């Protein structure tokens, strides 16, 4: 079974191209600007995001949210409210999209640190 980390890694390698410099630049841009930048075109389309990420990786995403909320000593709702874009959440679709963006960005950070940053 594919996990969220591997899915995001696959997206990085698909979106960024084949050179290590392209992957590094892509990740650094994503870490600086986030999904809202449009660096991953599919992440701009809520239906794709939810069908591809949330529905397939719901448990991992929710665990990640819980982990971060606990680390920040917030409940789930307080944590969600602290995310960039939380002011725009008016329905469950937008909430799922926000959660996917958060999880995607966190996984990009992890892939960058573990694999791309020091790629030889």
N, C-alpha and C positions, 0 to 999 in steps of 0.2 A: 504494500500500500504506500502510495506516495505521501510524503509529509509536506507541510507548508514550506519548510526550509528548502527542500529540493525543488518545489514548484517555483519559488521565487528565484532560486539560482538558475533554473532553466529559462525563466523570463529575462534575467539579466544577460545571459549568454545569447539569447535570441535577439534581444533588443540592442545590445551594445556592440555586437559584431565579434569578429574573431581575434582581434589583437588584445593583448593584455592592457595596453594603454587606453583603448576604447572602453574596456570594461571598467577600468579604474576611473576614467572621466565620467562615465555613466553613473557609477555608484556615488561618486563624490557630488555630482549634480543632484542626484536623488536625495542624498543625505542633507544637502543644503536647502533644496527647494521642495522636496516631497512629491507625492503623487499629483498634487494640484498643478505641477509644472507641465504635465502632459508628456513627460519623458517616456512613459509607457502608455501609449495611446489607448490600449484597451482598458486601462484603469480609469479612464474618463467616462466610460459607459457603464452606468449603474447595473444594467441587466447583466452585462458580462461579468462585472466584479462579483455580483452576488451569486450568479450561476457557477462561476469558475472557482471563486475563493470561498465565500461564506458558506455556501451549501456543501462544498466538499471538505472544508477544513474548519467547520464551526467549533468543534470541540477544542482544537488547538488555538483558535483565535480567542475564544472565551477564556481559556486557561491563561493565555498571554495577558488579556485584560485583567483578570483576577490577580495575576502575579504583580503587574505594575501597580494596580490599585492598592494592593497590600503594601508594597514597597513604599508607596507615597502616603500610606495611612489614610486612604480614602475608601469610601464605599464605591461600588460600581458606577452609580449615577454621578457621584462627584468626580470620579476619574474621567468618565465620558465627557462631562461638562468642561473639563480642562483641556481637551484635545482641540487642536486647531480645526475650525470648521463646525464645532459643536453647536454654535449659535444657529446654524442652518438646519438642524435636525428637527423636522416636524412630523416625521412618520417613520415607520419601521424600515422602509426601504433605504431612506437616507441614513438611518442609524447603522444599518448593516454595511452600507457603503463606507461610512466613517470608520467603522471597526476594521474593515478590510484595508483601508488606506493605512491605518495605524499599524496593523499587523504586517502589511507588505513593507512599509518603511522600516519597521524593526528588523524584519528578516533581511532586508537589503543591508542594513548596518552589520548584522551578524555575518552574512556572506562576505561582505567587504573585509571585515576584520579577520575572518578565518581563512579566506581563500584568495581574494582579489588583491588586497593591499600589498602583499608581499609576493605576488605571483612572479615566478621566474620564467 
